[in-house]
Structures are given as C-alpha cells and as structure tokens.
Amino acid sequence: MWNEISPEIDLSAIREKSNNYGPKPALVESVEPGSIGEELGFEAGDKLVSVNGIKPRDLIDYRYLTAEETLDLEILDKNEVIHKIQIEKDVDEGLGINFSESLFDGLKQCNNDCPFCFIDQQPSGHRESLYLKDDDYRLSFLYGSYLTLTNLTEKDWLRIEKQRLSPLFISIHSTNEKLRIKLLKNPRAGMIMEQIQWFAKRKLQLHAQIVVCPGINDGENLKNTLNDLFEYGKSQFPTILSTAIVPVGLTRFRPNNDNLKPVTSECAKEIINLVEELQVKYQTSLGSRFAWLSDEWYLLANKKLPKRLEYEDMPQEENGVGSIRSFLESMNNATKKLPKKISIDKNYSWVVGKLVEQALHPIVEKINRIEGLSLKMYGLNSPYWGQEKVVTGLLTGQDLIDGLKGETLGDKLLLPSIMLRNGESTFLDDMTVKQVEKNLRTPIKVVYGADDLIKQIIEVH
C-alpha cells in the first residue's frame, strides 16, 4: 500500500529546509487501551509539546526521550490548554501513544534530479502528497525507505552517529563517481564511496539499492558497482548487509529527452546472467548471495522465479525482491486445507498486474478445483502509465475501469490492498474504490494478503 505524507501536515512548510523552523507539537492520533497514555488521559487530538523539556523532532527522538524512568511531559489538549505532567515508569516502557506523523519538524526532500525518478513521471493535478520527493534518513531508519545521502547536513551526520541510526537503506545506482553524478544530476552524489567508508568506520550498517538504466549503469558498470559494495559486505561486521537490483520504471509522462531506455526481455536475461554469476562468487566467499534481483527481472525475461531458499532471510522483500515468491508461499500455506466443495456457489473475480499474472495461475487453478467456486483472475496492463506489463501495485482506478469494463466479474471483485494508499481507499490516480465500484457495477472487496483472500473466497458472509 502507498504510505504517503498525511494531508494534515502543512505542505508549504515541508517545502522549506527543516532547519528553518522548529518541530511542531506531535499530534496524537490514537491511544492504546490499558496503556500509560490512557491512564494519563491522553486523547486523539491532543499534542505532545515536550519531554523532559526537549521538543522531539520526530518519532526517533520521542522513543529516545520516553525511554527514561522519570518523565516531565508538556501536553497541549484539544482546547489549547497546556498541561504539565510528571510520571515514573519502568525504563523502556512505552506510553502507548500513536502519532499522526513520524516527523514533527518537516520532511527532508530530495535535492537530486534523477531522470528515472518515478515521482517526476506522473501527470499533474493529483493530490499534492504524490509529488513529495522524500530523501529523509529518518524515514529510512524507521520504515526502510531509500535515500541518497546527498542532502545531509553536518548535524544530520552527527545525529546518525550519536543515535546509532542503523541500518539505513541507500540508493547507490553506481559506485563510479562520475556516473553517479550523471545519474543523480548532483555533484554531491560523487561522494558515495567516502560516505560508505564513514559508516564502516563507525560500525553502522546499510542496505543498498541499484536502479538499472539500460545503456548507462548496466554491464561492466553494474558488475563493478556490485563488487565494490561486496568489499564492504565481507568483513566480520559488514557495512553493506544486502543489495537489491531493480529495473528502471518508465511511464508515458516522462520527458522525451531523458535518454532512458525501457528494460527489454533480452536486457533482463543479460542482467540475470550477470548477477547470478556474481551470486555464485559471493556465496562461495561469504556464504550469502549478498545481491538479489527484484522479481520483475525474471517476469520480464519469462524465467522462473528463484526458489524460496535462494532469497535467504528476505532482506529486500519490501523492495520487490522475492515478494512474489513470498506471496506464493503464503498462498500455498493458506490453501493447504481447502474444502472439496462449498455450501453456497460463488463466482468471484480477482485483479492483478499483467506482469505477475502468469506466476499466479497455479494458485487460481488450485482454488477452482473447489466444487461450487469460480475464481477468474484478470491480469491488466496500464494504459494510464503507458505500460503493457505492470506490477499490481501500480494499477490505477482508471486502469481497472478500462480493463474490466464489459467483463463478467461475478458476485464480487477482489482487489489487492497494495493498489491503494495506506489506510485509505484511494488509487494512484485519485480515484476511489467507490468510484470504480460504481463504474463496473460490481461490489469490490479489498483483500489484505493471502489468508484474507482465501477467507473471502471460502467463508460464507
């Protein structure tokens, strides 16, 4: 699901540099039942101003500050009344307070101009949060989002060291100084190897990402980059923990003069051969493959996905590395004890991206062996993005309307939650589930993973 900046945050303030304004009071979104926060009387809508006289800049500061035994809290309630509370608790015991945002002093935005940036390849006129280009080390630490390290100030570096913010997730793209400057269009991008060495000296760790642009950073450039990163993954305390290789994604909205080429099936095969050859070398030396290809490479090349064990502990699953294999494994577990028949006949449809359709066929065939049940899977392309083969998460509401209009969708359309903004029912093109439902004249049920999909299909509602 898409985890964007909340619409409640002041977007005009976000555009400014974070050191130009102080942290705002942290808005309480919810309070956990039975928690210290509930006992103190915290309610949704209250604001935390300070802890022990310090205004937390973000969720990281909050966690550090509230780990103490004695806390002096300053709270601004919904009526704008200030309350000062002193409490004693166990060390590291949480307050059970959840906030509307993770960052209280604004988002550090990207200062690069990468031609392959997906955010710049969107049409104008949609919700403003879609166009925010975050490059914030705190979100990297908290949620595993990727950053480039080009916008860090001296204070940021000192904080990473002092608070041991590790591991971080870094977009490398190339370890060649000149090539990385070219890719990011930022002279500071050429410092990447010095920056990795900085992390190494302080025993701080990183996960790496390489977005491959055919004809630019593939071939020998990719091989050299992976080998450079592997040098920092070999030690007893490795600096680079894993590396993901993902294909560049291009939409019909990108500039005509970006000099980028789409990944073809032949290109995908070449990249697979190169990386798998290096994996053998790394496995022999390190006992780990160290670098993994995202699922799209295999799907684009019409090759079978690697076996589950080859992904080891799935260090890059959130980056699309092994996510389909993981889903197939979850589906296999969820379908181990399917009934031979169901008491009430059901006729459902399920929509996925065209790129993953073939990999999911065996699961659909297994489900359709149940007497009284019919599940039809629709693998759609994306006219919206101008992509014939697309992953499920990029399908828009308009893609669903265009691709399913006139189709017999049965009693209900099952919709993977990955298409929607986190916690909401909105697609990437700002259409809502209700709008799509109305256009298709079919009830839609959002499903959250394999177990929920099978539950919706099998159980009587």
C-alpha positions in Angstrom: 0.0 0.0 0.0 1.1 3.5 -0.6 2.4 5.2 2.5 2.3 9.0 1.8 2.6 12.1 3.9 -0.7 12.8 5.6 -2.9 15.6 4.1 -3.0 17.1 7.7 0.7 18.1 7.5 1.5 21.7 6.4 2.8 21.1 2.8 4.0 24.6 2.5 6.2 24.1 5.5 7.5 20.8 4.1 9.0 22.6 1.1 11.3 24.7 3.3 14.5 23.4 4.7 13.9 21.6 8.1 16.5 23.8 9.9 14.4 26.9 9.1 11.7 26.1 11.6 11.4 24.1 14.8 9.5 20.9 15.5 5.8 21.3 15.9 3.9 19.6 18.8 3.2 16.0 17.9 -0.4 15.3 17.1 -1.8 12.3 18.9 -3.8 10.0 16.5 -4.7 7.2 18.9 -4.1 5.9 22.4 -3.7 2.2 23.1 -6.2 0.7 25.6 -4.7 -0.1 29.0 -1.6 1.9 28.3 0.1 4.6 30.4 -1.1 7.2 27.9 -4.7 6.1 28.5 -4.2 6.3 32.3 -2.8 9.8 32.0 -5.9 10.9 30.0 -4.3 11.3 26.5 -6.9 11.5 23.8 -6.8 11.7 20.0 -6.3 15.3 19.0 -4.0 16.2 21.9 -0.5 17.4 21.2 2.8 16.4 22.8 4.9 19.6 23.2 7.9 18.3 25.0 9.5 15.5 27.0 11.9 16.5 29.9 12.0 20.0 28.5 13.0 18.8 25.0 10.8 19.1 21.9 11.1 15.8 19.9 11.8 16.4 16.3 10.4 13.0 15.2 9.4 9.6 16.4 13.0 8.6 16.9 13.6 11.4 19.4 10.3 10.6 21.1 11.4 7.0 21.6 14.8 8.0 23.0 13.3 10.6 25.3 10.5 8.4 26.7 12.9 5.5 27.5 13.7 7.3 30.8 12.2 6.3 34.1 11.1 9.8 35.1 9.3 12.0 32.5 8.1 15.6 32.6 5.5 15.9 29.8 4.1 19.1 28.4 0.8 18.5 26.6 -1.5 20.8 24.7 -5.1 19.5 24.7 -7.8 19.9 22.1 -8.9 23.1 23.8 -5.4 24.6 23.5 -4.9 24.2 27.3 -1.3 23.4 28.4 -0.9 20.5 30.9 2.4 19.6 32.7 2.6 16.0 34.0 5.4 14.2 35.8 5.4 10.4 35.8 7.6 7.5 36.8 7.7 4.2 34.9 9.9 1.3 34.0 12.9 2.0 31.7 11.9 1.5 28.0 8.2 1.1 28.9 6.2 2.8 26.2 3.4 5.3 26.7 1.1 3.7 24.2 0.6 6.9 22.2 0.4 6.8 18.4 1.0 10.0 16.4 -0.4 11.1 13.0 3.1 11.7 11.6 6.5 10.2 12.2 8.3 13.5 11.6 7.4 16.6 13.7 9.8 19.1 12.1 9.1 18.5 8.4 10.3 16.3 5.7 13.8 16.4 4.2 13.1 16.5 0.5 15.3 15.2 -2.3 17.8 17.6 -3.9 18.6 15.4 -6.9 17.2 15.5 -10.4 17.3 11.8 -11.4 15.7 11.4 -14.8 14.3 8.0 -13.8 12.5 9.3 -10.7 9.0 7.9 -10.7 7.6 10.9 -8.9 8.6 13.1 -11.8 6.9 10.7 -14.3 3.4 11.4 -13.0 0.8 13.6 -14.6 0.0 16.9 -12.8 -3.3 17.7 -11.0 -3.5 14.9 -8.3 -3.1 15.0 -4.6 -0.1 17.0 -3.5 1.4 14.3 -1.4 2.1 12.2 -4.6 4.7 14.8 -5.7 6.7 15.0 -2.5 10.1 13.6 -3.1 11.4 12.4 0.3 15.1 11.8 0.9 14.9 11.6 4.7 17.3 9.5 6.7 14.8 9.2 9.5 12.2 7.6 7.3 14.9 5.2 6.1 15.7 4.2 9.6 12.0 3.9 10.7 10.5 2.3 7.6 13.2 1.2 5.2 12.7 3.9 2.5 15.7 4.6 0.3 17.8 7.8 0.4 20.8 9.1 -1.5 22.8 10.8 1.3 23.2 13.9 -0.9 21.2 16.3 1.3 22.6 15.6 4.8 24.0 18.4 6.9 26.8 18.1 9.4 24.2 17.9 12.1 22.5 15.1 10.4 25.7 13.1 10.1 26.4 13.7 13.8 22.9 12.6 14.8 23.2 9.4 12.8 26.4 8.6 14.6 25.2 9.6 18.1 21.8 7.8 17.9 23.2 4.8 16.0 20.6 5.1 13.3 21.4 1.8 11.6 20.7 0.1 9.3 19.8 2.8 6.7 18.7 2.0 3.1 20.8 3.7 0.4 20.2 4.2 -3.3 23.6 3.6 -4.8 23.0 3.2 -8.5 26.7 3.3 -9.2 29.9 3.5 -7.2 31.6 5.3 -10.1 31.9 8.9 -9.0 31.3 10.5 -12.4 28.5 8.1 -13.3 26.6 8.6 -10.1 26.8 12.4 -10.5 25.4 11.9 -14.0 22.6 9.7 -12.8 21.5 11.9 -9.9 22.5 15.2 -11.6 24.1 16.3 -8.3 27.8 17.0 -7.7 27.4 15.7 -4.1 26.5 12.3 -5.5 30.1 11.5 -6.3 31.0 11.2 -2.5 29.2 7.8 -2.1 32.3 5.7 -1.5 33.6 8.2 1.1 30.2 8.1 2.7 30.2 4.2 2.8 33.6 4.4 4.4 32.2 6.8 7.0 29.6 4.2 8.0 32.2 1.4 8.0 34.5 3.3 10.5 31.6 3.8 12.9 30.2 0.2 12.5 26.9 1.4 11.1 25.2 -0.7 8.6 23.4 -0.2 5.3 21.2 -2.0 2.8 21.8 -0.9 -0.8 19.7 -0.5 -3.9 20.7 -0.2 -7.6 18.2 1.0 -10.2 19.5 -0.2 -13.5 19.1 2.1 -16.5 20.0 0.1 -19.7 23.0 1.5 -21.5 24.0 3.7 -18.6 24.8 1.7 -15.4 24.4 -1.9 -16.6 27.0 -4.3 -17.9 30.5 -3.7 -16.6 29.3 -0.7 -14.6 26.8 -2.9 -12.7 29.4 -5.6 -12.2 32.0 -3.1 -10.8 29.3 -1.5 -8.5 28.3 -4.8 -7.1 31.9 -5.9 -6.5 32.7 -2.5 -4.8 29.7 -3.0 -2.5 30.7 -6.6 -1.8 34.0 -5.4 -0.4 32.0 -3.8 2.4 29.9 -6.9 2.9 32.8 -9.4 3.5 34.0 -8.4 7.0 33.0 -9.9 10.3 30.9 -6.9 10.9 29.7 -6.0 7.4 28.8 -2.4 6.4 26.7 -3.4 3.4 24.2 -6.1 4.5 22.4 -6.7 1.2 22.0 -5.2 -2.3 18.8 -5.1 -4.4 19.0 -4.7 -8.2 15.7 -3.3 -9.7 14.8 -2.3 -13.2 14.1 1.4 -14.2 10.4 2.0 -14.5 9.3 4.4 -17.2 5.9 5.9 -17.8 4.3 7.7 -20.7 4.5 11.0 -18.8 8.3 11.1 -18.7 10.2 13.8 -20.7 11.0 13.0 -24.3 14.7 13.9 -23.9 15.6 11.8 -20.8 17.8 9.4 -22.8 16.4 6.4 -20.9 15.6 3.1 -22.4 13.0 0.6 -21.1 14.1 -2.8 -19.9 13.5 -5.4 -22.6 13.3 -9.2 -22.2 16.7 -9.6 -23.7 18.2 -7.0 -21.4 16.5 -8.7 -18.4 18.1 -12.0 -19.4 21.6 -10.4 -19.6 21.2 -8.8 -16.2 20.0 -12.1 -14.7 23.0 -13.9 -16.1 25.5 -11.3 -14.8 24.0 -11.1 -11.3 23.6 -14.9 -10.9 27.2 -15.4 -11.9 28.3 -13.0 -9.2 25.9 -14.6 -6.7 27.9 -17.9 -7.0 31.1 -16.0 -6.3 29.7 -14.2 -3.3 28.1 -17.3 -1.9 31.4 -19.1 -2.1 33.3 -16.3 -0.4 30.7 -15.1 2.1 28.1 -17.9 2.5 25.5 -15.5 1.2 24.3 -14.3 -2.2 24.6 -10.7 -1.0 22.9 -9.2 -4.1 19.4 -10.1 -5.3 17.3 -9.2 -8.4 13.8 -7.9 -7.9 11.0 -10.2 -9.2 10.4 -8.0 -12.3 13.7 -9.2 -13.9 12.5 -12.8 -14.0 9.0 -11.9 -15.1 10.3 -9.6 -17.9 12.6 -12.4 -19.1 9.9 -15.0 -18.9 12.0 -17.1 -16.5 11.0 -18.9 -13.3 11.5 -17.1 -10.1 14.3 -18.4 -7.8 13.3 -20.9 -5.1 12.4 -19.5 -1.7 15.6 -20.6 0.0 17.7 -18.6 -2.5 16.4 -15.4 -1.0 17.8 -16.4 2.4 16.2 -14.2 5.1 14.4 -11.9 2.6 16.4 -8.8 3.4 14.9 -6.8 0.5 11.4 -8.2 0.3 9.9 -4.7 0.7 11.9 -3.7 -2.4 10.2 -6.3 -4.6 13.0 -8.9 -4.1 11.2 -12.2 -3.5 7.9 -10.6 -2.7 6.0 -12.7 -5.3 7.8 -15.9 -4.1 6.8 -15.0 -0.6 3.2 -14.4 -1.6 3.1 -17.7 -3.4 4.5 -19.4 -0.3 1.8 -17.7 1.8 -0.9 -18.8 -0.7 0.4 -22.4 -0.6 0.1 -22.3 3.2 -3.3 -20.7 3.1 -4.6 -23.3 0.6 -3.2 -26.5 2.2 -6.6 -27.4 3.7 -9.1 -26.2 1.1 -12.6 -27.8 1.2 -13.6 -30.1 -1.7 -16.8 -28.1 -2.1 -18.6 -25.1 -0.6 -22.2 -24.9 0.5 -23.1 -21.8 -1.4 -22.0 -21.3 -5.0 -19.7 -18.3 -5.5 -18.5 -16.6 -8.6 -15.6 -14.1 -7.9 -13.0 -12.2 -9.9 -9.5 -11.1 -8.8 -7.5 -8.4 -10.4 -3.6 -8.3 -10.6 -1.0 -6.6 -12.7 -0.2 -8.2 -16.1 3.4 -8.7 -15.1 2.6 -11.1 -12.3 -0.4 -12.9 -13.9 1.5 -15.9 -15.2 3.1 -16.6 -11.8 -0.2 -16.7 -10.1 -2.0 -19.1 -12.5 -1.2 -22.3 -10.5 -2.9 -20.8 -7.4 -6.1 -19.9 -9.3 -6.2 -23.4 -10.8 -5.9 -24.9 -7.3 -8.8 -22.7 -6.0 -11.0 -23.5 -8.9 -10.9 -27.2 -8.1 -13.3 -26.5 -5.3 -16.8 -27.5 -6.3 -19.2 -24.6 -6.4 -16.5 -22.0 -6.6 -15.3 -20.0 -9.6 -12.5 -17.5 -9.4 -11.4 -15.7 -12.5 -8.1 -13.7 -12.5 -7.7 -10.7 -14.6 -4.1 -9.6 -15.4 -4.3 -6.0 -16.5 -1.9 -3.7 -18.3 -1.8 0.0 -17.5 -2.9 2.5 -20.2 -2.7 5.1 -17.5 1.1 4.7 -17.2 1.6 3.5 -20.7 3.0 0.2 -19.6 1.9 -3.1 -21.1 3.3 -5.2 -18.2 2.9 -3.7 -14.8 3.1 -4.8 -11.2 -0.2 -5.0 -9.3 0.7 -2.0 -7.0 0.8 0.4 -10.0 -2.7 -0.3 -11.3 -4.9 2.8 -11.1 -8.6 3.1 -10.8 -8.9 4.1 -14.4 -6.9 1.0 -15.4 -9.4 -1.1 -13.7 -12.3 0.6 -15.4 -10.7 0.4 -18.8 -9.6 -3.2 -18.4 -12.7 -4.7 -16.8 -15.5 -2.7 -18.4 -17.9 -5.2 -20.0 -16.3 -8.2 -18.4 -18.4 -10.7 -16.4 -17.0 -10.1 -12.9 -19.3 -12.3 -11.0 -20.6 -11.7 -7.5 -17.6 -9.7 -6.3 -14.3 -8.3 -7.4 -11.4 -8.9 -5.1 -8.9 -6.1 -5.0 -5.4 -6.4 -3.6 -4.8 -3.7 -1.0 -1.4 -2.9 -2.4 -3.1 -0.8 -5.1 -4.4 1.7 -2.5 -3.0 4.5 -0.4 -2.1 3.3 3.0 -5.1 3.3 5.3 -7.4 4.7 2.6 -9.4 3.6 -0.4 -7.7 5.8 -3.0 -5.7 4.7 -6.1 -2.7 6.4 -7.5 -4.8 8.4 -9.9 -7.0 9.8 -7.1 -10.0 7.6 -8.0 -11.7 5.8 -5.1 -12.8 2.3 -4.7 -16.4 3.5 -4.6 -16.0 5.3 -8.0 -14.6 2.1 -9.6 -17.3 0.0 -8.0 -19.9 2.3 -9.4 -18.4 2.3 -12.9 -18.0 -1.5 -13.0 -21.4 -2.1 -11.3 -19.8 -4.8 -9.2 -19.2 -4.9 -5.4 -15.5 -4.7 -4.6 -13.8 -6.2 -1.6 -10.3 -5.1 -0.7 -8.1 -8.1 0.4 -5.0 -7.9 2.6 -2.7 -10.8 1.7 -3.1 -14.5 1.1 -5.0 -15.5 4.2 -7.6 -12.8 3.7 -8.0 -13.6 0.0 -8.8 -17.3 0.8 -11.0 -16.3 3.7 -13.1 -14.1 1.4 -13.4 -16.8 -1.1 -14.2 -19.7 1.2 -16.2 -18.3 4.1 -19.9 -17.6 4.0 -20.6 -13.9 4.5 
